[in-house]
Structure formats: structure tokens, C-alpha cells
């Protein structure tokens, strides 16, 4: 199951159809042999794929199924954090901003010692994007700088570039740069 989920994760970068196949296979395997947190991860990845395609009803079905798995494994930190992140992004994308912020705050209150720097930095980036959508410039900048500090600390160049891009766009939007 874990292998199928990881294959799906890698395929999602290039081929969403193949990724969907791997996640569906992971779900099928889990139904035949074992229930476990990886089934929840597969559901979350399916929710992300459907959400990115604008198929929000399908995405919501998979989010609900992932939540059922999470309720069976409430102490699985990786599943819990992934659920909070995916639920936050999903709700932000459908305009449920208060609900999205609730999930992002759950990650923040979990603490960096549990989440790790990369997960927390990604969460800060998600929060910055939400605040940008809401037109809250000072909070957008605050969370972009928080994400940037963590991404720089762990030398994550992709994360750093997302932060600089976000800051550049925010400053341009405010006419602080031309």
C-alpha cells in the first residue's frame, strides 16, 4: 500500500491519470488485506486530484472517507497532518475560508517539533495564500516570511522560490515595487 501511494505521489507530478490508478489500487489492496493509515493517505491523494480538476463533489467524498480512516487511527500524526492540510486547501479552493483557516491552525498548534520544519513551512505558505485571497496584506507577508525562514533553514529551494514569488507578487500588488 505504501509503495502504491508513493508511486501515485510521484506520478501526480506528470500524469494525474496514472496517479489516480495507483491510488485506486492502494485503496483496493487495503480493502482486501488490511485497513490502515495508508488507506487514508490514498483517499487524501484522490481528494487532491479531484479537487485540482474542479470535481469538488468527488473530492469531498474522498475527504470524508479519509476522515473515517483518521477517526480509526487518531494517533497517526502523518495522516492527521495530511488530512488537515488537504482539508484546508480544499476548503480554501471552494471559498470556505473560515473552515480552511481552522484546519491550517490545527497544524500550527500541533507544533513544529511534531510536524517538522517542512510541513510547518508549507502550512505557513498555505496560510499566506489564504490571507492573500482575503486581501489581508500584513498577514500574507507575515506568513510568507515565516515560511521563508523555515525553508531557508532546511535549504528547500522550491519552497524558497514560492516564498520569494509570493512576496514579489504581494509587494507589486501593494505598488511597493515597479
N, C-alpha and C positions, 0 to 999 in steps of 0.2 A: 504494500500500500504506500509506504513512504516513498519508494522508488517511483511509483506511478505519479504521485503528487509532485515529486521533484522534476520528473520528465515533463509534466504538464506545465510547471512553472517556467521551465526553460523554453518550451515550445510556445508559450503565450507571447513571448517577445517577437516571434516571427510568424507563427501560424496558429491563430486562435482556434481553428477547426481541429487541428491536431491536439492542441491543449485540451479542448473540450473532450476529445476522445480519451485522453489519458485520465482526466478527472472522472469521467463516467466509468471507466474501467476500475479506478480506485474505489469508487462507490460500490460497484458490483462485487468486487473482491471482498470488501468489508461486510457486505450483506451475506455473503456465503460463508466466510471464515471467522471474522472477528469484528466486533464493534469496538471502536476505539477513537481516540482523538484525531487520527489521520482522516477518518471519515468526515469529521467536522471541517478539517482543512480543505478537503476536496470540495465540500459543499461551499465553503467560502470562496474558493477559486472559481467555481462555477458562477456564484453570485457576481463576482467581479467581472467575469467575461460577459455575462448577460447585461450587467449594468453598463459596461463600456459600449455595448451595442444598442443601448437605449431600450432594452427589453426589461423594463423595470418590474413588471409583474413576475416574470421568471426569476429575476434576481432576488426579489422579496421571498419567493418560495424557498430558494436555496439558503437565504439568510435565516429564515425560520427553521429550516432543517438543521443548520449549523448550530443554532441556539439550542435546539433539543439535545444535540450531542454535547454541547457545552454544559448543559444542566446535568448531564450524566457524569461529566468529568470536570467539576468546578475548580479543581485544584491544578488543572493543566494550564500553566501560565502561558505557554506559547499559543495554545488555542484561544484562551481568553483574550490575550492582547491582539491577536489576529482578528478575532471577532469584533472587538471594539473598533479597530482600525477600519475594517471593511464596512461595518455598520455606519461609522462616521462618514466615510467617503460616500456611501450610497445615499445617506440622508442629505448630505450637502448637495449632491448632484440632483436630487429631486426637490430641493428647496426647503427641506425640513431642517433649517439651520439650528434651532434650539436643540433638536434631537441629536444632530451631528456634534454639536459642542459638548453635549452630555457625554457622548462616547469618547471624544478626544480628552475631556477632563478625567475620565476614568483611567485612561492611560497615564496621564500626567500624575495623578495621585497615587498610582501604583509605585512610582519612583524609579529613578534611573538605575539604582542598584539592582532592581529586579528586571526592568525592561532592557537594559543595556543602552549604550550611547546611541547606537544607530537607530534603534526603534524610537527612542525618545526624540532624536533629531528629526526623523520622518514625521513623527506626530506634531512637532512644532511647525514643520513645513505645512502639514495639513491644516493646522490651526491658522497659520498665516494666510493660506489661500481662502479659508472661510472668512476671516476678517476682511480680506481684500474684497470679497464678494459683497460683504455688508457695508463697505465703504469706511471701515474703521482703520484709517491710515496708521495711527500711532500703534495700535495693537498688531497690525500687519508687520510693521517694521520691528517691533519688539520680538515677535516670534520668528521672524526671518533671521534676526541677529542671534537669537538663542540657538536656532538650528545650525546656523553658520559656525558658531563657536564649537558645537559638538562635532559637526562634520570635519572641521579643520583639525580638531583634536585626534580624530580617528583616521585622518587623511583619506576621506571618502571624496574623491574628485567629482563624481557625479552629483553628490549632494551639495558640494560647494558650488558647483556651477548652477544648480537650481536656485540656490540662495542668492547668488550674485545676479542672476537673471531676474529673480523676483524683486530684489532691491532696486535694480536698474529700472525695471518697469514701474515700481512704486514711486521712485524719485521723479521719473519722467512724467508720470501721471500728475504729480504734485507740481510740475514745472520747476523742479529744483535743478534739473539738468536739461540741456538742449541738445 
